């Protein structure tokens, strides 16, 4: 993965709660969450499912977005996730054509 690829992600935890985080290496970060070392909040809340990813050119932009998402209530986060998944599905459909 590109070291300069900064991203914000949302995990759906095993207890149906949502965790928002920042990383520049999603595979490593997910491994840490699974091992209980990723964040205090996610410890013991697995299994995890990545339900949202947004990439940014700079760490500052990604951290700003992470903060904005963390200010949302769960309903707002679910709406963000739903819209992102719609976009992913739309892009997959257009690639198949």
Biopython code that builds the backbone (N, CA, C, O; Angstrom):
import numpy as np
from Bio.PDB.StructureBuilder import StructureBuilder

atoms = [
    (1, "UNK", "N", (0.843, -1.177, 0.000)),
    (1, "UNK", "CA", (0.000, 0.000, 0.000)),
    (1, "UNK", "C", (0.892, 1.245, 0.000)),
    (1, "UNK", "O", (1.961, 1.253, 0.611)),
    (2, "UNK", "N", (0.455, 2.259, -0.668)),
    (2, "UNK", "CA", (1.183, 3.516, -0.758)),
    (2, "UNK", "C", (1.242, 4.188, 0.611)),
    (2, "UNK", "O", (0.209, 4.422, 1.239)),
    (3, "UNK", "N", (2.445, 4.494, 1.067)),
    (3, "UNK", "CA", (2.621, 5.148, 2.370)),
    (3, "UNK", "C", (1.873, 6.480, 2.432)),
    (3, "UNK", "O", (1.490, 6.929, 3.512)),
    (4, "UNK", "N", (1.664, 7.111, 1.273)),
    (4, "UNK", "CA", (1.006, 8.408, 1.233)),
    (4, "UNK", "C", (-0.497, 8.295, 1.070)),
    (4, "UNK", "O", (-1.177, 9.296, 0.843)),
    (5, "UNK", "N", (-1.019, 7.090, 1.183)),
    (5, "UNK", "CA", (-2.460, 6.886, 1.042)),
    (5, "UNK", "C", (-3.091, 6.920, 2.432)),
    (5, "UNK", "O", (-2.985, 5.965, 3.202)),
    (6, "UNK", "N", (-3.735, 8.017, 2.730)),
    (6, "UNK", "CA", (-4.347, 8.212, 4.038)),
    (6, "UNK", "C", (-5.830, 7.934, 3.921)),
    (6, "UNK", "O", (-6.475, 8.372, 2.968)),
    (7, "UNK", "N", (-6.372, 7.213, 4.881)),
    (7, "UNK", "CA", (-7.787, 6.890, 4.783)),
    (7, "UNK", "C", (-8.487, 6.876, 6.126)),
    (7, "UNK", "O", (-7.893, 6.660, 7.183)),
    (8, "UNK", "N", (-9.779, 7.119, 6.024)),
    (8, "UNK", "CA", (-10.681, 7.016, 7.157)),
    (8, "UNK", "C", (-11.532, 5.778, 6.880)),
    (8, "UNK", "O", (-11.947, 5.537, 5.747)),
    (9, "UNK", "N", (-11.781, 5.012, 7.912)),
    (9, "UNK", "CA", (-12.582, 3.798, 7.742)),
    (9, "UNK", "C", (-13.572, 3.692, 8.889)),
    (9, "UNK", "O", (-13.378, 4.254, 9.966)),
    (10, "UNK", "N", (-14.640, 2.954, 8.621)),
    (10, "UNK", "CA", (-15.604, 2.635, 9.679)),
    (10, "UNK", "C", (-15.720, 1.124, 9.738)),
    (10, "UNK", "O", (-15.890, 0.452, 8.720)),
    (11, "UNK", "N", (-15.626, 0.609, 10.945)),
    (11, "UNK", "CA", (-15.820, -0.820, 11.182)),
    (11, "UNK", "C", (-17.174, -1.042, 11.838)),
    (11, "UNK", "O", (-17.585, -0.289, 12.721)),
    (12, "UNK", "N", (-17.852, -2.079, 11.394)),
    (12, "UNK", "CA", (-19.028, -2.563, 12.115)),
    (12, "UNK", "C", (-18.499, -3.661, 13.025)),
    (12, "UNK", "O", (-17.931, -4.650, 12.561)),
    (13, "UNK", "N", (-18.691, -3.479, 14.305)),
    (13, "UNK", "CA", (-18.188, -4.441, 15.296)),
    (13, "UNK", "C", (-19.197, -5.575, 15.496)),
    (13, "UNK", "O", (-20.350, -5.484, 15.073)),
    (14, "UNK", "N", (-18.744, -6.627, 16.141)),
    (14, "UNK", "CA", (-19.591, -7.785, 16.399)),
    (14, "UNK", "C", (-20.833, -7.457, 17.224)),
    (14, "UNK", "O", (-21.830, -8.175, 17.147)),
    (15, "UNK", "N", (-20.786, -6.378, 18.014)),
    (15, "UNK", "CA", (-21.947, -5.981, 18.819)),
    (15, "UNK", "C", (-22.816, -4.940, 18.090)),
    (15, "UNK", "O", (-23.667, -4.295, 18.702)),
    (16, "UNK", "N", (-22.589, -4.788, 16.776)),
    (16, "UNK", "CA", (-23.316, -3.845, 15.912)),
    (16, "UNK", "C", (-22.991, -2.384, 16.184)),
    (16, "UNK", "O", (-23.673, -1.502, 15.660)),
    (17, "UNK", "N", (-21.982, -2.104, 16.977)),
    (17, "UNK", "CA", (-21.550, -0.720, 17.143)),
    (17, "UNK", "C", (-20.626, -0.370, 15.974)),
    (17, "UNK", "O", (-20.182, -1.245, 15.231)),
    (18, "UNK", "N", (-20.347, 0.920, 15.829)),
    (18, "UNK", "CA", (-19.498, 1.395, 14.738)),
    (18, "UNK", "C", (-18.253, 2.054, 15.317)),
    (18, "UNK", "O", (-18.331, 2.793, 16.299)),
    (19, "UNK", "N", (-17.107, 1.782, 14.703)),
    (19, "UNK", "CA", (-15.854, 2.406, 15.117)),
    (19, "UNK", "C", (-15.272, 3.133, 13.915)),
    (19, "UNK", "O", (-15.167, 2.552, 12.834)),
    (20, "UNK", "N", (-14.897, 4.379, 14.084)),
    (20, "UNK", "CA", (-14.290, 5.174, 13.023)),
    (20, "UNK", "C", (-12.817, 5.380, 13.348)),
    (20, "UNK", "O", (-12.461, 5.710, 14.480)),
    (21, "UNK", "N", (-11.965, 5.184, 12.348)),
    (21, "UNK", "CA", (-10.535, 5.354, 12.576)),
    (21, "UNK", "C", (-9.815, 5.886, 11.358)),
    (21, "UNK", "O", (-10.386, 5.999, 10.274)),
    (22, "UNK", "N", (-8.547, 6.212, 11.557)),
    (22, "UNK", "CA", (-7.657, 6.702, 10.501)),
    (22, "UNK", "C", (-6.494, 5.732, 10.376)),
    (22, "UNK", "O", (-6.057, 5.154, 11.370)),
    (23, "UNK", "N", (-5.986, 5.548, 9.150)),
    (23, "UNK", "CA", (-4.787, 4.750, 8.940)),
    (23, "UNK", "C", (-4.161, 5.095, 7.596)),
    (23, "UNK", "O", (-4.791, 5.720, 6.744)),
    (24, "UNK", "N", (-2.913, 4.679, 7.422)),
    (24, "UNK", "CA", (-2.298, 4.718, 6.095)),
    (24, "UNK", "C", (-1.914, 3.294, 5.685)),
    (24, "UNK", "O", (-1.214, 3.095, 4.693)),
    (25, "UNK", "N", (-2.378, 2.305, 6.457)),
    (25, "UNK", "CA", (-2.152, 0.891, 6.144)),
    (25, "UNK", "C", (-3.327, 0.088, 6.716)),
    (25, "UNK", "O", (-3.265, -0.401, 7.844)),
    (26, "UNK", "N", (-4.379, -0.039, 5.936)),
    (26, "UNK", "CA", (-5.613, -0.654, 6.433)),
    (26, "UNK", "C", (-5.424, -2.121, 6.818)),
    (26, "UNK", "O", (-5.948, -2.561, 7.841)),
    (27, "UNK", "N", (-4.689, -2.876, 6.018)),
    (27, "UNK", "CA", (-4.485, -4.297, 6.346)),
    (27, "UNK", "C", (-3.831, -4.460, 7.721)),
    (27, "UNK", "O", (-4.266, -5.276, 8.533)),
    (28, "UNK", "N", (-2.787, -3.678, 7.967)),
    (28, "UNK", "CA", (-2.099, -3.755, 9.257)),
    (28, "UNK", "C", (-3.022, -3.310, 10.393)),
    (28, "UNK", "O", (-3.045, -3.922, 11.461)),
    (29, "UNK", "N", (-3.776, -2.248, 10.154)),
    (29, "UNK", "CA", (-4.672, -1.717, 11.196)),
    (29, "UNK", "C", (-5.753, -2.747, 11.550)),
    (29, "UNK", "O", (-6.079, -2.929, 12.723)),
    (30, "UNK", "N", (-6.306, -3.418, 10.533)),
    (30, "UNK", "CA", (-7.321, -4.445, 10.787)),
    (30, "UNK", "C", (-6.729, -5.609, 11.570)),
    (30, "UNK", "O", (-7.376, -6.159, 12.461)),
    (31, "UNK", "N", (-5.501, -5.981, 11.236)),
    (31, "UNK", "CA", (-4.812, -7.048, 11.964)),
    (31, "UNK", "C", (-4.687, -6.659, 13.439)),
    (31, "UNK", "O", (-4.914, -7.480, 14.328)),
    (32, "UNK", "N", (-4.324, -5.404, 13.686)),
    (32, "UNK", "CA", (-4.190, -4.927, 15.065)),
    (32, "UNK", "C", (-5.542, -4.975, 15.793)),
    (32, "UNK", "O", (-5.609, -5.377, 16.954)),
    (33, "UNK", "N", (-6.615, -4.566, 15.110)),
    (33, "UNK", "CA", (-7.942, -4.632, 15.733)),
    (33, "UNK", "C", (-8.293, -6.082, 16.089)),
    (33, "UNK", "O", (-8.775, -6.357, 17.188)),
    (34, "UNK", "N", (-8.046, -7.008, 15.150)),
    (34, "UNK", "CA", (-8.366, -8.425, 15.392)),
    (34, "UNK", "C", (-7.576, -8.978, 16.579)),
    (34, "UNK", "O", (-8.073, -9.827, 17.319)),
    (35, "UNK", "N", (-6.346, -8.493, 16.759)),
    (35, "UNK", "CA", (-5.499, -8.967, 17.859)),
    (35, "UNK", "C", (-5.789, -8.238, 19.173)),
    (35, "UNK", "O", (-5.157, -8.515, 20.192)),
    (36, "UNK", "N", (-6.746, -7.305, 19.146)),
    (36, "UNK", "CA", (-7.088, -6.574, 20.359)),
    (36, "UNK", "C", (-6.131, -5.445, 20.683)),
    (36, "UNK", "O", (-6.140, -4.927, 21.800)),
    (37, "UNK", "N", (-5.297, -5.053, 19.714)),
    (37, "UNK", "CA", (-4.304, -3.997, 19.930)),
    (37, "UNK", "C", (-4.599, -2.749, 19.104)),
    (37, "UNK", "O", (-3.829, -1.789, 19.150)),
    (38, "UNK", "N", (-5.692, -2.742, 18.354)),
    (38, "UNK", "CA", (-5.974, -1.636, 17.438)),
    (38, "UNK", "C", (-6.459, -0.382, 18.125)),
    (38, "UNK", "O", (-5.994, 0.718, 17.826)),
    (39, "UNK", "N", (-7.380, -0.541, 19.036)),
    (39, "UNK", "CA", (-7.942, 0.596, 19.774)),
    (39, "UNK", "C", (-8.639, 0.043, 21.009)),
    (39, "UNK", "O", (-9.164, -1.070, 20.998)),
    (40, "UNK", "N", (-8.634, 0.821, 22.049)),
    (40, "UNK", "CA", (-9.275, 0.384, 23.279)),
    (40, "UNK", "C", (-10.746, 0.033, 23.029)),
    (40, "UNK", "O", (-11.260, -0.947, 23.569)),
    (41, "UNK", "N", (-11.419, 0.853, 22.197)),
    (41, "UNK", "CA", (-12.845, 0.654, 21.944)),
    (41, "UNK", "C", (-13.129, -0.701, 21.290)),
    (41, "UNK", "O", (-14.105, -1.362, 21.644)),
    (42, "UNK", "N", (-12.301, -1.113, 20.355)),
    (42, "UNK", "CA", (-12.602, -2.335, 19.596)),
    (42, "UNK", "C", (-12.190, -3.616, 20.309)),
    (42, "UNK", "O", (-12.573, -4.708, 19.888)),
    (43, "UNK", "N", (-11.424, -3.499, 21.369)),
    (43, "UNK", "CA", (-10.959, -4.697, 22.081)),
    (43, "UNK", "C", (-12.160, -5.520, 22.564)),
    (43, "UNK", "O", (-13.004, -5.030, 23.313)),
    (44, "UNK", "N", (-12.216, -6.768, 22.122)),
    (44, "UNK", "CA", (-13.297, -7.666, 22.525)),
    (44, "UNK", "C", (-14.611, -7.449, 21.793)),
    (44, "UNK", "O", (-15.617, -8.061, 22.152)),
    (45, "UNK", "N", (-14.629, -6.590, 20.771)),
    (45, "UNK", "CA", (-15.872, -6.309, 20.041)),
    (45, "UNK", "C", (-15.911, -6.966, 18.669)),
    (45, "UNK", "O", (-16.826, -6.690, 17.894)),
    (46, "UNK", "N", (-14.954, -7.822, 18.343)),
    (46, "UNK", "CA", (-14.920, -8.478, 17.032)),
    (46, "UNK", "C", (-16.021, -9.501, 16.896)),
    (46, "UNK", "O", (-16.695, -9.797, 17.883)),
    (47, "UNK", "N", (-16.233, -10.050, 15.730)),
    (47, "UNK", "CA", (-15.483, -9.799, 14.499)),
    (47, "UNK", "C", (-15.852, -8.446, 13.891)),
    (47, "UNK", "O", (-16.882, -7.857, 14.219)),
    (48, "UNK", "N", (-14.985, -7.971, 12.996)),
    (48, "UNK", "CA", (-15.162, -6.664, 12.388)),
    (48, "UNK", "C", (-15.450, -6.778, 10.898)),
    (48, "UNK", "O", (-15.002, -7.703, 10.221)),
    (49, "UNK", "N", (-16.204, -5.816, 10.417)),
    (49, "UNK", "CA", (-16.495, -5.730, 8.988)),
    (49, "UNK", "C", (-16.245, -4.284, 8.571)),
    (49, "UNK", "O", (-16.796, -3.358, 9.167)),
    (50, "UNK", "N", (-15.416, -4.092, 7.551)),
    (50, "UNK", "CA", (-15.175, -2.744, 7.037)),
    (50, "UNK", "C", (-16.409, -2.338, 6.227)),
    (50, "UNK", "O", (-16.772, -3.002, 5.256)),
    (51, "UNK", "N", (-17.042, -1.247, 6.637)),
    (51, "UNK", "CA", (-18.276, -0.819, 5.962)),
    (51, "UNK", "C", (-18.135, 0.541, 5.287)),
    (51, "UNK", "O", (-19.072, 1.018, 4.648)),
    (52, "UNK", "N", (-16.959, 1.172, 5.429)),
    (52, "UNK", "CA", (-16.741, 2.490, 4.811)),
    (52, "UNK", "C", (-15.251, 2.755, 4.720)),
    (52, "UNK", "O", (-14.504, 2.512, 5.668)),
    (53, "UNK", "N", (-14.826, 3.259, 3.563)),
    (53, "UNK", "CA", (-13.440, 3.688, 3.370)),
    (53, "UNK", "C", (-13.469, 4.954, 2.522)),
    (53, "UNK", "O", (-14.174, 5.018, 1.515)),
    (54, "UNK", "N", (-12.709, 5.949, 2.927)),
    (54, "UNK", "CA", (-12.535, 7.149, 2.108)),
    (54, "UNK", "C", (-11.060, 7.519, 2.144)),
    (54, "UNK", "O", (-10.460, 7.638, 3.213)),
    (55, "UNK", "N", (-10.485, 7.701, 0.957)),
    (55, "UNK", "CA", (-9.052, 7.988, 0.845)),
    (55, "UNK", "C", (-8.810, 9.484, 0.631)),
    (55, "UNK", "O", (-9.627, 10.191, 0.041)),
    (56, "UNK", "N", (-7.664, 9.937, 1.128)),
    (56, "UNK", "CA", (-7.298, 11.350, 1.058)),
    (56, "UNK", "C", (-5.820, 11.487, 0.694)),
    (56, "UNK", "O", (-5.018, 10.606, 1.004)),
    (57, "UNK", "N", (-5.462, 12.593, 0.036)),
    (57, "UNK", "CA", (-4.058, 12.795, -0.330)),
    (57, "UNK", "C", (-3.160, 13.166, 0.849)),
    (57, "UNK", "O", (-1.949, 12.954, 0.792)),
    (58, "UNK", "N", (-3.740, 13.719, 1.916)),
    (58, "UNK", "CA", (-2.916, 14.113, 3.060)),
    (58, "UNK", "C", (-3.505, 13.577, 4.370)),
    (58, "UNK", "O", (-4.703, 13.320, 4.482)),
    (59, "UNK", "N", (-2.627, 13.423, 5.339)),
    (59, "UNK", "CA", (-3.051, 12.978, 6.663)),
    (59, "UNK", "C", (-3.995, 13.999, 7.286)),
    (59, "UNK", "O", (-4.972, 13.631, 7.937)),
    (60, "UNK", "N", (-3.706, 15.267, 7.089)),
    (60, "UNK", "CA", (-4.526, 16.331, 7.674)),
    (60, "UNK", "C", (-5.966, 16.255, 7.193)),
    (60, "UNK", "O", (-6.898, 16.393, 7.985)),
    (61, "UNK", "N", (-6.153, 16.033, 5.879)),
    (61, "UNK", "CA", (-7.515, 15.926, 5.333)),
    (61, "UNK", "C", (-8.238, 14.708, 5.899)),
    (61, "UNK", "O", (-9.421, 14.776, 6.234)),
    (62, "UNK", "N", (-7.516, 13.597, 6.003)),
    (62, "UNK", "CA", (-8.118, 12.370, 6.537)),
    (62, "UNK", "C", (-8.513, 12.553, 7.999)),
    (62, "UNK", "O", (-9.596, 12.136, 8.409)),
    (63, "UNK", "N", (-7.640, 13.174, 8.780)),
    (63, "UNK", "CA", (-7.930, 13.373, 10.196)),
    (63, "UNK", "C", (-9.117, 14.322, 10.385)),
    (63, "UNK", "O", (-9.910, 14.157, 11.313)),
    (64, "UNK", "N", (-9.232, 15.307, 9.508)),
    (64, "UNK", "CA", (-10.366, 16.233, 9.568)),
    (64, "UNK", "C", (-11.673, 15.475, 9.308)),
    (64, "UNK", "O", (-12.670, 15.684, 9.998)),
    (65, "UNK", "N", (-11.654, 14.589, 8.301)),
    (65, "UNK", "CA", (-12.847, 13.796, 7.980)),
    (65, "UNK", "C", (-13.171, 12.835, 9.118)),
    (65, "UNK", "O", (-14.339, 12.655, 9.461)),
    (66, "UNK", "N", (-12.150, 12.217, 9.706)),
    (66, "UNK", "CA", (-12.372, 11.304, 10.831)),
    (66, "UNK", "C", (-13.085, 12.055, 11.963)),
    (66, "UNK", "O", (-14.039, 11.543, 12.549)),
    (67, "UNK", "N", (-12.622, 13.254, 12.259)),
    (67, "UNK", "CA", (-13.243, 14.052, 13.313)),
    (67, "UNK", "C", (-14.702, 14.355, 12.978)),
    (67, "UNK", "O", (-15.580, 14.250, 13.835)),
    (68, "UNK", "N", (-14.954, 14.739, 11.704)),
    (68, "UNK", "CA", (-16.331, 15.052, 11.283)),
    (68, "UNK", "C", (-17.241, 13.837, 11.457)),
    (68, "UNK", "O", (-18.366, 13.960, 11.941)),
    (69, "UNK", "N", (-16.749, 12.672, 11.061)),
    (69, "UNK", "CA", (-17.564, 11.453, 11.180)),
    (69, "UNK", "C", (-17.822, 11.133, 12.653)),
    (69, "UNK", "O", (-18.931, 10.744, 13.020)),
    (70, "UNK", "N", (-16.816, 11.293, 13.482)),
    (70, "UNK", "CA", (-16.975, 10.980, 14.904)),
    (70, "UNK", "C", (-17.973, 11.907, 15.592)),
    (70, "UNK", "O", (-18.490, 11.569, 16.656)),
    (71, "UNK", "N", (-18.249, 13.061, 15.008)),
    (71, "UNK", "CA", (-19.237, 13.982, 15.574)),
    (71, "UNK", "C", (-20.666, 13.565, 15.229)),
    (71, "UNK", "O", (-21.618, 14.028, 15.858)),
    (72, "UNK", "N", (-20.817, 12.689, 14.227)),
    (72, "UNK", "CA", (-22.146, 12.255, 13.806)),
    (72, "UNK", "C", (-22.754, 11.283, 14.806)),
    (72, "UNK", "O", (-22.039, 10.532, 15.470)),
    (73, "UNK", "N", (-24.069, 11.303, 14.908)),
    (73, "UNK", "CA", (-24.794, 10.284, 15.657)),
    (73, "UNK", "C", (-24.780, 9.012, 14.799)),
    (73, "UNK", "O", (-24.425, 9.059, 13.621)),
    (74, "UNK", "N", (-25.164, 7.886, 15.387)),
    (74, "UNK", "CA", (-25.132, 6.619, 14.658)),
    (74, "UNK", "C", (-25.975, 6.694, 13.383)),
    (74, "UNK", "O", (-25.579, 6.153, 12.350)),
    (75, "UNK", "N", (-27.125, 7.355, 13.445)),
    (75, "UNK", "CA", (-27.988, 7.470, 12.268)),
    (75, "UNK", "C", (-27.254, 8.167, 11.113)),
    (75, "UNK", "O", (-27.376, 7.755, 9.959)),
    (76, "UNK", "N", (-26.503, 9.207, 11.423)),
    (76, "UNK", "CA", (-25.734, 9.920, 10.408)),
    (76, "UNK", "C", (-24.631, 9.059, 9.824)),
    (76, "UNK", "O", (-24.360, 9.114, 8.625)),
    (77, "UNK", "N", (-23.992, 8.260, 10.674)),
    (77, "UNK", "CA", (-22.947, 7.358, 10.193)),
    (77, "UNK", "C", (-23.536, 6.292, 9.283)),
    (77, "UNK", "O", (-22.952, 5.952, 8.254)),
    (78, "UNK", "N", (-24.699, 5.766, 9.667)),
    (78, "UNK", "CA", (-25.349, 4.745, 8.831)),
    (78, "UNK", "C", (-25.743, 5.311, 7.475)),
    (78, "UNK", "O", (-25.651, 4.613, 6.465)),
    (79, "UNK", "N", (-26.176, 6.555, 7.439)),
    (79, "UNK", "CA", (-26.519, 7.214, 6.171)),
    (79, "UNK", "C", (-25.262, 7.383, 5.314)),
    (79, "UNK", "O", (-25.295, 7.134, 4.108)),
    (80, "UNK", "N", (-24.175, 7.798, 5.921)),
    (80, "UNK", "CA", (-22.903, 7.938, 5.213)),
    (80, "UNK", "C", (-22.470, 6.594, 4.622)),
    (80, "UNK", "O", (-22.057, 6.519, 3.465)),
    (81, "UNK", "N", (-22.570, 5.543, 5.426)),
    (81, "UNK", "CA", (-22.196, 4.194, 4.982)),
    (81, "UNK", "C", (-23.093, 3.752, 3.829)),
    (81, "UNK", "O", (-22.610, 3.222, 2.828)),
    (82, "UNK", "N", (-24.393, 3.970, 3.975)),
    (82, "UNK", "CA", (-25.344, 3.564, 2.926)),
    (82, "UNK", "C", (-25.018, 4.261, 1.603)),
    (82, "UNK", "O", (-24.999, 3.621, 0.551)),
    (83, "UNK", "N", (-24.767, 5.550, 1.655)),
    (83, "UNK", "CA", (-24.455, 6.293, 0.429)),
    (83, "UNK", "C", (-23.146, 5.822, -0.191)),
    (83, "UNK", "O", (-23.031, 5.735, -1.413)),
    (84, "UNK", "N", (-22.153, 5.517, 0.653)),
    (84, "UNK", "CA", (-20.878, 5.016, 0.150)),
    (84, "UNK", "C", (-21.062, 3.651, -0.511)),
    (84, "UNK", "O", (-20.510, 3.401, -1.582)),
    (85, "UNK", "N", (-21.835, 2.767, 0.126)),
    (85, "UNK", "CA", (-22.065, 1.435, -0.452)),
    (85, "UNK", "C", (-22.817, 1.527, -1.771)),
    (85, "UNK", "O", (-22.544, 0.759, -2.693)),
    (86, "UNK", "N", (-23.765, 2.461, -1.871)),
    (86, "UNK", "CA", (-24.478, 2.672, -3.143)),
    (86, "UNK", "C", (-23.492, 3.053, -4.242)),
    (86, "UNK", "O", (-23.580, 2.557, -5.365)),
    (87, "UNK", "N", (-22.560, 3.931, -3.911)),
    (87, "UNK", "CA", (-21.553, 4.379, -4.880)),
    (87, "UNK", "C", (-20.647, 3.220, -5.292)),
    (87, "UNK", "O", (-20.322, 3.077, -6.470)),
    (88, "UNK", "N", (-20.240, 2.397, -4.334)),
    (88, "UNK", "CA", (-19.398, 1.230, -4.625)),
    (88, "UNK", "C", (-20.135, 0.284, -5.571)),
    (88, "UNK", "O", (-19.562, -0.191, -6.551)),
    (89, "UNK", "N", (-21.411, 0.012, -5.275)),
    (89, "UNK", "CA", (-22.200, -0.892, -6.114)),
    (89, "UNK", "C", (-22.387, -0.316, -7.519)),
    (89, "UNK", "O", (-22.316, -1.045, -8.508)),
    (90, "UNK", "N", (-22.626, 0.987, -7.600)),
    (90, "UNK", "CA", (-22.799, 1.635, -8.900)),
    (90, "UNK", "C", (-21.514, 1.507, -9.729)),
    (90, "UNK", "O", (-21.570, 1.224, -10.926)),
    (91, "UNK", "N", (-20.363, 1.715, -9.091)),
    (91, "UNK", "CA", (-19.087, 1.602, -9.786)),
    (91, "UNK", "C", (-18.811, 0.169, -10.243)),
    (91, "UNK", "O", (-18.281, -0.048, -11.332)),
    (92, "UNK", "N", (-19.174, -0.806, -9.406)),
    (92, "UNK", "CA", (-18.986, -2.216, -9.785)),
    (92, "UNK", "C", (-19.847, -2.572, -10.975)),
    (92, "UNK", "O", (-19.406, -3.292, -11.871)),
    (93, "UNK", "N", (-21.086, -2.068, -10.996)),
    (93, "UNK", "CA", (-21.988, -2.340, -12.110)),
    (93, "UNK", "C", (-21.455, -1.739, -13.406)),
    (93, "UNK", "O", (-21.512, -2.382, -14.454)),
    (94, "UNK", "N", (-20.938, -0.518, -13.346)),
    (94, "UNK", "CA", (-20.433, 0.135, -14.560)),
    (94, "UNK", "C", (-19.165, -0.550, -15.071)),
    (94, "UNK", "O", (-18.904, -0.542, -16.274)),
    (95, "UNK", "N", (-18.370, -1.145, -14.165)),
    (95, "UNK", "CA", (-17.174, -1.884, -14.589)),
    (95, "UNK", "C", (-17.535, -3.168, -15.308)),
    (95, "UNK", "O", (-16.781, -3.620, -16.171)),
    (96, "UNK", "N", (-18.676, -3.770, -14.973)),
    (96, "UNK", "CA", (-19.104, -5.020, -15.601)),
    (96, "UNK", "C", (-19.636, -4.787, -17.013)),
    (96, "UNK", "O", (-19.652, -5.713, -17.824)),
    (97, "UNK", "N", (-20.066, -3.574, -17.315)),
    (97, "UNK", "CA", (-20.647, -3.267, -18.628)),
    (97, "UNK", "C", (-19.611, -3.108, -19.706)),
    (97, "UNK", "O", (-19.954, -2.849, -20.860)),
]
sb = StructureBuilder()
sb.init_structure("model")
sb.init_model(0)
sb.init_chain("A")
sb.init_seg("    ")
for serial, (resi, resn, name, xyz) in enumerate(atoms, 1):
    if name == "N":
        sb.init_residue(resn, " ", resi, " ")
    sb.init_atom(name, np.array(xyz, "f"), 0.0, 1.0, " ", f" {name:<3s}", serial, name[0])
structure = sb.get_structure()
